[in-house]
């Protein structure tokens, strides 16, 4: 997070990692000026961004799920729906709840992270996928198999 890391700090870090029987991978590591550019770490994108409320000249550290993590959870949901078309609505809802709850819990650290936009995007993705999934599953006209699939599943499960 600095242009130049003092040699002593780098040596200290290497000694600390060696005690933990770990090593710093030079190929995967990079030095960035975090106030100017964002970087990804453990599935999070860390950036120094404008204030959430639009106040000028106020910046804060923003930690949110990376695009790669968001894409990965959407792929996981899509693959689940493709391969489990034969299951009952209750089982589908319970499995999707487990997937989304785990993902949201990993990326939510109270007072530190701001995953609300990512959660909103995931909810919209689930809405579209479940509506499409149940419209294709049956031609019957009911709340679950028609337009209200997402709302019905949210209310029930």
BAVEX-600263 format. One record per residue: residue in one letter; chain; x, y, z of N, C-alpha, C in turn. Coordinates in Angstrom, 1 decimal, padded with zeros to 4 digits, always signed. Example, Ala and Ser with C-alpha at 12.3 -4.5 7.8 and 13.67 -1.06 7.14 Angstrom:
2
(r A; A; (+013.2; -005.7; +007.8); (+012.3; -004.5; +007.8); (+013.2; -003.3; +007.8))
(r S; A; (+012.8; -002.2; +007.1); (+013.7; -001.1; +007.1); (+012.9; +000.0; +007.9))
This chain:
157
(r X; A; (+000.8; -001.2; +000.0); (+000.0; +000.0; +000.0); (+000.9; +001.3; +000.0))
(r X; A; (+002.1; +001.1; -000.3); (+003.0; +002.3; -000.4); (+003.8; +002.1; -001.6))
(r X; A; (+004.4; +003.3; -002.0); (+005.3; +003.2; -003.2); (+006.6; +002.5; -002.8))
(r X; A; (+007.1; +002.8; -001.7); (+008.3; +002.1; -001.2); (+008.1; +001.5; +000.2))
(r X; A; (+008.3; +000.2; +000.3); (+008.2; -000.4; +001.6); (+009.7; -000.5; +002.1))
(r X; A; (+009.9; +000.0; +003.3); (+011.2; +000.0; +003.9); (+011.7; -001.5; +004.0))
(r X; A; (+013.0; -001.7; +003.7); (+013.5; -003.0; +003.7); (+013.3; -003.7; +005.0))
(r X; A; (+013.4; -003.0; +006.1); (+013.2; -003.6; +007.4); (+011.8; -004.2; +007.6))
(r X; A; (+010.8; -003.5; +007.0); (+009.4; -003.9; +007.1); (+009.2; -005.2; +006.3))
(r X; A; (+009.8; -005.2; +005.1); (+009.7; -006.4; +004.3); (+010.4; -007.6; +004.9))
(r X; A; (+011.6; -007.4; +005.5); (+012.3; -008.4; +006.3); (+011.5; -008.9; +007.4))
(r X; A; (+010.9; -008.0; +008.2); (+010.0; -008.4; +009.3); (+008.9; -009.2; +008.9))
(r X; A; (+008.2; -008.9; +007.8); (+007.1; -009.6; +007.2); (+007.5; -011.0; +006.8))
(r X; A; (+008.7; -011.1; +006.2); (+009.2; -012.4; +005.8); (+009.5; -013.3; +007.0))
(r X; A; (+010.1; -012.7; +008.0); (+010.4; -013.5; +009.3); (+009.1; -014.0; +009.9))
(r X; A; (+008.1; -013.1; +010.0); (+006.8; -013.4; +010.6); (+006.2; -014.6; +009.8))
(r X; A; (+006.2; -014.5; +008.5); (+005.6; -015.5; +007.6); (+006.4; -016.8; +007.8))
(r X; A; (+007.7; -016.7; +007.9); (+008.5; -017.9; +008.1); (+008.2; -018.7; +009.4))
(r X; A; (+007.9; -017.9; +010.5); (+007.5; -018.5; +011.7); (+006.2; -019.3; +011.6))
(r X; A; (+005.3; -018.8; +010.7); (+004.0; -019.4; +010.5); (+004.1; -020.5; +009.4))
(r X; A; (+005.4; -020.7; +008.9); (+005.7; -021.7; +007.9); (+005.0; -021.3; +006.6))
(r X; A; (+005.0; -020.1; +006.3); (+004.4; -019.5; +005.1); (+005.4; -018.8; +004.3))
(r X; A; (+005.2; -018.5; +003.1); (+006.1; -017.7; +002.3); (+005.3; -016.7; +001.4))
(r X; A; (+006.0; -015.6; +001.1); (+005.4; -014.5; +000.3); (+005.7; -014.9; -001.2))
(r X; A; (+004.6; -015.0; -001.9); (+004.8; -015.3; -003.4); (+005.0; -014.0; -004.1))
(r X; A; (+006.2; -013.8; -004.6); (+006.6; -012.6; -005.3); (+005.8; -012.4; -006.6))
(r X; A; (+005.4; -013.5; -007.2); (+004.7; -013.4; -008.5); (+003.3; -012.9; -008.3))
(r X; A; (+002.6; -013.3; -007.2); (+001.2; -012.9; -006.9); (+001.1; -011.6; -006.1))
(r X; A; (+002.2; -011.2; -005.5); (+002.2; -010.0; -004.7); (+002.5; -008.8; -005.5))
(r X; A; (+001.9; -007.7; -005.2); (+002.3; -006.4; -005.8); (+002.1; -005.3; -004.8))
(r X; A; (+002.8; -004.2; -005.1); (+002.8; -003.0; -004.2); (+001.9; -002.0; -005.0))
(r X; A; (+000.9; -001.5; -004.3); (+000.0; -000.5; -005.0); (-000.2; +000.7; -004.0))
(r X; A; (-000.5; +001.8; -004.6); (-000.8; +002.9; -003.8); (-002.3; +002.9; -003.7))
(r X; A; (-002.8; +002.4; -002.5); (-004.2; +002.0; -002.3); (-005.1; +003.3; -002.4))
(r X; A; (-004.6; +004.4; -002.1); (-005.5; +005.6; -002.2); (-005.8; +006.0; -003.6))
(r X; A; (-005.0; +005.5; -004.6); (-005.2; +005.8; -006.0); (-005.9; +004.7; -006.8))
(r X; A; (-005.6; +003.5; -006.5); (-006.2; +002.4; -007.2); (-006.7; +001.3; -006.3))
(r X; A; (-007.7; +000.6; -006.7); (-008.3; -000.5; -005.9); (-007.5; -001.8; -006.1))
(r X; A; (-007.7; -002.7; -005.2); (-007.0; -004.0; -005.4); (-007.9; -005.1; -004.8))
(r X; A; (-007.8; -006.3; -005.2); (-008.5; -007.5; -004.7); (-007.7; -008.3; -003.7))
(r X; A; (-008.4; -008.7; -002.7); (-007.7; -009.5; -001.6); (-008.8; -010.4; -001.0))
(r X; A; (-008.6; -011.7; -001.1); (-009.4; -012.7; -000.5); (-010.9; -012.5; -000.9))
(r X; A; (-011.1; -012.2; -002.2); (-012.4; -012.1; -002.7); (-013.1; -010.7; -002.5))
(r X; A; (-012.4; -009.8; -001.9); (-012.9; -008.5; -001.6); (-012.1; -007.5; -002.5))
(r X; A; (-012.8; -006.5; -002.9); (-012.2; -005.3; -003.6); (-012.1; -004.2; -002.6))
(r X; A; (-010.9; -003.8; -002.4); (-010.6; -002.7; -001.4); (-010.2; -001.4; -002.1))
(r X; A; (-010.9; -000.4; -001.8); (-010.7; +000.9; -002.5); (-010.9; +002.1; -001.6))
(r X; A; (-010.3; +003.2; -002.0); (-010.5; +004.4; -001.3); (-011.4; +005.3; -002.1))
(r X; A; (-012.7; +005.3; -001.7); (-013.7; +005.9; -002.6); (-014.4; +007.1; -002.0))
(r X; A; (-015.3; +007.7; -002.9); (-016.1; +008.8; -002.5); (-017.0; +008.4; -001.3))
(r X; A; (-017.5; +009.4; -000.6); (-018.4; +009.2; +000.5); (-019.7; +008.5; -000.1))
(r X; A; (-020.4; +007.7; +000.7); (-021.6; +007.0; +000.3); (-022.7; +008.0; +000.1))
(r X; A; (-022.7; +009.1; +000.8); (-023.8; +010.1; +000.8); (-023.5; +011.2; -000.2))
(r X; A; (-022.5; +011.1; -001.0); (-022.2; +012.1; -002.0); (-021.6; +013.4; -001.5))
(r X; A; (-021.1; +013.4; -000.3); (-020.4; +014.7; +000.2); (-019.1; +014.8; -000.5))
(r X; A; (-018.8; +016.0; -001.0); (-017.6; +016.2; -001.7); (-016.4; +016.2; -000.7))
(r X; A; (-015.3; +015.8; -001.2); (-014.0; +015.8; -000.5); (-014.0; +014.9; +000.7))
(r X; A; (-015.0; +014.0; +000.8); (-015.0; +013.0; +001.9); (-014.8; +011.7; +001.3))
(r X; A; (-013.7; +011.0; +001.7); (-013.5; +009.6; +001.1); (-013.4; +008.6; +002.3))
(r X; A; (-013.6; +007.4; +002.0); (-013.6; +006.4; +003.0); (-013.0; +005.1; +002.3))
(r X; A; (-012.6; +004.2; +003.2); (-012.1; +002.9; +002.7); (-013.3; +002.0; +002.5))
(r X; A; (-013.5; +001.5; +001.3); (-014.6; +000.7; +000.9); (-014.1; -000.7; +000.7))
(r X; A; (-014.8; -001.7; +001.3); (-014.5; -003.1; +001.1); (-015.7; -003.8; +000.7))
(r X; A; (-015.7; -004.3; -000.5); (-016.9; -004.9; -001.1); (-016.5; -006.2; -001.8))
(r X; A; (-017.5; -007.1; -002.1); (-017.2; -008.3; -002.8); (-016.6; -008.0; -004.2))
(r X; A; (-015.6; -008.7; -004.7); (-015.0; -008.4; -006.0); (-016.0; -008.9; -007.1))
(r X; A; (-015.8; -008.4; -008.3); (-016.6; -008.8; -009.4); (-016.4; -010.3; -009.6))
(r X; A; (-015.2; -010.8; -009.5); (-015.0; -012.2; -009.7); (-015.8; -013.1; -008.7))
(r X; A; (-015.9; -012.7; -007.4); (-016.6; -013.4; -006.4); (-018.1; -013.4; -006.8))
(r X; A; (-018.6; -012.2; -007.2); (-020.0; -012.1; -007.6); (-020.3; -013.0; -008.8))
(r X; A; (-019.5; -013.0; -009.7); (-019.7; -013.8; -010.9); (-019.7; -015.3; -010.5))
(r X; A; (-018.8; -015.7; -009.6); (-018.7; -017.1; -009.2); (-019.9; -017.5; -008.5))
(r X; A; (-020.5; -016.7; -007.6); (-021.8; -017.1; -006.9); (-022.9; -017.2; -007.9))
(r X; A; (-023.0; -016.3; -008.8); (-024.0; -016.4; -009.9); (-023.9; -017.6; -010.7))
(r X; A; (-022.7; -018.0; -011.0); (-022.5; -019.3; -011.8); (-022.9; -020.5; -010.9))
(r X; A; (-022.6; -020.4; -009.7); (-022.9; -021.5; -008.8); (-024.5; -021.7; -008.7))
(r X; A; (-025.2; -020.6; -008.6); (-026.6; -020.6; -008.6); (-027.2; -021.1; -009.9))
(r X; A; (-026.7; -020.6; -011.0); (-027.1; -021.0; -012.3); (-026.9; -022.5; -012.5))
(r X; A; (-025.7; -023.0; -012.1); (-025.4; -024.5; -012.3); (-026.3; -025.3; -011.4))
(r X; A; (-026.6; -024.8; -010.2); (-027.5; -025.5; -009.3); (-028.9; -025.6; -010.0))
(r X; A; (-029.4; -024.5; -010.5); (-030.8; -024.6; -011.1); (-030.8; -025.4; -012.3))
(r X; A; (-029.7; -025.4; -013.1); (-029.7; -026.3; -014.3); (-029.7; -027.8; -014.0))
(r X; A; (-029.0; -028.1; -012.9); (-028.9; -029.6; -012.6); (-029.9; -030.1; -011.6))
(r X; A; (-030.8; -029.3; -011.1); (-031.8; -029.7; -010.1); (-033.2; -029.3; -010.5))
(r X; A; (-033.5; -029.4; -011.7); (-034.9; -029.1; -012.2); (-035.9; -030.0; -011.7))
(r X; A; (-035.5; -031.2; -011.3); (-036.5; -032.2; -010.8); (-036.9; -032.1; -009.4))
(r X; A; (-036.2; -031.2; -008.6); (-036.5; -031.1; -007.2); (-037.7; -030.3; -006.9))
(r X; A; (-038.3; -030.5; -005.7); (-039.4; -029.7; -005.2); (-039.0; -028.3; -004.9))
(r X; A; (-040.0; -027.4; -004.9); (-039.7; -026.0; -004.7); (-039.0; -025.7; -003.3))
(r X; A; (-039.5; -026.5; -002.3); (-038.9; -026.3; -001.0); (-037.4; -026.7; -000.9))
(r X; A; (-037.1; -027.8; -001.6); (-035.6; -028.2; -001.6); (-034.8; -027.2; -002.3))
(r X; A; (-035.3; -026.7; -003.5); (-034.6; -025.7; -004.2); (-034.4; -024.4; -003.4))
(r X; A; (-035.5; -024.0; -002.7); (-035.4; -022.7; -001.9); (-034.4; -022.9; -000.8))
(r X; A; (-034.4; -024.1; -000.1); (-033.5; -024.3; +001.0); (-032.0; -024.3; +000.5))
(r X; A; (-031.8; -025.0; -000.6); (-030.4; -025.0; -001.1); (-029.9; -023.6; -001.6))
(r X; A; (-030.8; -022.9; -002.2); (-030.4; -021.5; -002.6); (-030.2; -020.6; -001.4))
(r X; A; (-031.0; -020.8; -000.4); (-030.8; -020.1; +000.8); (-029.4; -020.3; +001.4))
(r X; A; (-029.0; -021.6; +001.4); (-027.7; -022.0; +002.0); (-026.6; -021.3; +001.2))
(r X; A; (-026.7; -021.4; -000.1); (-025.7; -020.8; -001.0); (-025.6; -019.3; -000.7))
(r X; A; (-026.7; -018.6; -000.8); (-026.7; -017.1; -000.7); (-026.3; -016.7; +000.7))
(r X; A; (-026.9; -017.4; +001.7); (-026.6; -017.0; +003.1); (-025.1; -017.1; +003.4))
(r X; A; (-024.5; -018.2; +003.0); (-023.0; -018.4; +003.2); (-022.2; -017.3; +002.5))
(r X; A; (-022.6; -017.0; +001.3); (-021.9; -015.9; +000.5); (-022.0; -014.6; +001.2))
(r X; A; (-023.2; -014.2; +001.6); (-023.5; -013.0; +002.2); (-022.8; -012.9; +003.6))
(r X; A; (-022.8; -013.9; +004.3); (-022.1; -013.9; +005.6); (-020.6; -013.8; +005.5))
(r X; A; (-020.0; -014.4; +004.5); (-018.6; -014.2; +004.3); (-018.2; -012.8; +003.9))
(r X; A; (-019.1; -012.1; +003.2); (-018.7; -010.8; +002.7); (-019.3; -009.6; +003.6))
(r X; A; (-019.9; -010.0; +004.7); (-020.5; -008.9; +005.6); (-019.7; -008.9; +006.9))
(r X; A; (-019.0; -007.8; +007.1); (-018.4; -007.5; +008.4); (-018.9; -006.2; +008.8))
(r X; A; (-019.7; -006.2; +009.9); (-020.5; -005.0; +010.3); (-019.5; -003.9; +010.6))
(r X; A; (-019.8; -002.7; +010.0); (-019.1; -001.5; +010.2); (-017.8; -001.4; +009.4))
(r X; A; (-017.5; -002.5; +008.6); (-016.3; -002.5; +007.8); (-016.6; -002.6; +006.3))
(r X; A; (-017.5; -003.6; +006.0); (-017.8; -003.8; +004.6); (-019.1; -003.2; +004.2))
(r X; A; (-019.3; -002.9; +002.9); (-020.5; -002.3; +002.3); (-021.0; -003.2; +001.2))
(r X; A; (-021.6; -004.4; +001.5); (-022.0; -005.3; +000.4); (-023.4; -005.1; -000.1))
(r X; A; (-024.0; -003.9; +000.3); (-025.4; -003.7; +000.0); (-025.7; -003.8; -001.5))
(r X; A; (-024.8; -003.1; -002.3); (-025.1; -003.1; -003.8); (-024.9; -004.6; -004.3))
(r X; A; (-023.9; -005.3; -003.8); (-023.7; -006.7; -004.3); (-024.9; -007.5; -003.9))
(r X; A; (-025.5; -007.3; -002.6); (-026.6; -008.1; -002.2); (-027.9; -007.8; -003.1))
(r X; A; (-028.0; -006.5; -003.4); (-029.1; -006.1; -004.3); (-029.0; -006.7; -005.6))
(r X; A; (-027.8; -006.7; -006.2); (-027.6; -007.3; -007.5); (-027.8; -008.8; -007.4))
(r X; A; (-027.4; -009.5; -006.4); (-027.7; -010.9; -006.2); (-029.2; -011.2; -006.1))
(r X; A; (-029.9; -010.4; -005.4); (-031.3; -010.6; -005.2); (-032.0; -010.4; -006.6))
(r X; A; (-031.6; -009.4; -007.3); (-032.2; -009.2; -008.7); (-031.9; -010.4; -009.6))
(r X; A; (-030.6; -010.9; -009.5); (-030.2; -012.1; -010.3); (-031.1; -013.3; -009.9))
(r X; A; (-031.3; -013.5; -008.6); (-032.1; -014.6; -008.2); (-033.6; -014.5; -008.7))
(r X; A; (-034.1; -013.2; -008.6); (-035.4; -012.9; -009.1); (-035.6; -013.4; -010.5))
(r X; A; (-034.6; -012.9; -011.4); (-034.7; -013.2; -012.8); (-034.6; -014.7; -013.1))
(r X; A; (-033.6; -015.4; -012.4); (-033.3; -016.8; -012.6); (-034.5; -017.7; -012.2))
(r X; A; (-035.0; -017.4; -011.0); (-036.1; -018.2; -010.5); (-037.4; -018.0; -011.3))
(r X; A; (-037.7; -016.8; -011.7); (-038.8; -016.5; -012.6); (-038.7; -017.3; -013.9))
(r X; A; (-037.6; -017.3; -014.5); (-037.3; -018.0; -015.7); (-037.4; -019.5; -015.5))
(r X; A; (-036.8; -020.0; -014.4); (-036.7; -021.4; -014.0); (-038.1; -022.0; -013.9))
(r X; A; (-039.0; -021.3; -013.2); (-040.3; -021.8; -012.9); (-041.3; -021.6; -014.1))
(r X; A; (-041.0; -020.6; -014.9); (-041.8; -020.4; -016.1); (-041.6; -021.5; -017.1))
(r X; A; (-040.3; -022.0; -017.2); (-040.0; -023.1; -018.1); (-040.4; -024.5; -017.5))
(r X; A; (-040.5; -024.6; -016.2); (-040.7; -025.8; -015.6); (-042.2; -026.3; -015.8))
(r X; A; (-043.1; -025.4; -015.9); (-044.5; -025.8; -016.1); (-045.3; -024.7; -016.9))
(r X; A; (-046.3; -025.2; -017.6); (-047.2; -024.3; -018.3); (-048.4; -023.9; -017.4))
(r X; A; (-048.5; -024.5; -016.2); (-049.6; -024.2; -015.4); (-049.7; -022.8; -014.9))
(r X; A; (-050.8; -022.3; -014.8); (-050.9; -020.9; -014.3); (-051.2; -020.9; -012.8))
(r X; A; (-050.1; -020.7; -012.1); (-050.2; -020.5; -010.6); (-049.2; -019.5; -010.2))
(r X; A; (-049.2; -019.1; -009.0); (-048.3; -018.1; -008.5); (-046.8; -018.5; -008.6))
(r X; A; (-046.6; -019.8; -008.3); (-045.2; -020.3; -008.3); (-044.7; -020.4; -009.7))
(r X; A; (-045.5; -021.0; -010.6); (-045.1; -021.2; -011.9); (-045.2; -020.1; -012.9))
(r X; A; (-045.8; -019.0; -012.4); (-046.0; -017.8; -013.2); (-045.1; -016.7; -012.8))
(r X; A; (-045.5; -015.5; -012.8); (-044.6; -014.4; -012.6); (-044.1; -014.3; -011.1))
(r X; A; (-044.9; -014.7; -010.2); (-044.6; -014.5; -008.8); (-043.7; -015.5; -008.1))
(r X; A; (-042.9; -016.3; -008.9); (-042.1; -017.4; -008.3); (-041.1; -016.9; -007.2))
(r X; A; (-040.4; -015.8; -007.4); (-039.4; -015.3; -006.5); (-040.1; -014.8; -005.2))
(r X; A; (-041.2; -014.0; -005.4); (-041.9; -013.5; -004.2); (-042.6; -014.7; -003.4))
(r X; A; (-043.1; -015.6; -004.1); (-043.8; -016.8; -003.4); (-042.7; -017.6; -002.6))
(r X; A; (-041.6; -017.8; -003.2); (-040.5; -018.6; -002.5); (-040.0; -017.8; -001.3))
(r X; A; (-039.8; -016.5; -001.5); (-039.3; -015.7; -000.4); (-040.3; -015.7; +000.8))
(r X; A; (-041.6; -015.6; +000.5); (-042.7; -015.6; +001.5); (-042.8; -016.9; +002.2))
(r X; A; (-042.6; -018.0; +001.5); (-042.8; -019.4; +002.0); (-041.6; -019.8; +002.8))
(r X; A; (-040.4; -019.6; +002.2); (-039.2; -020.2; +002.8); (-038.2; -019.2; +003.2))
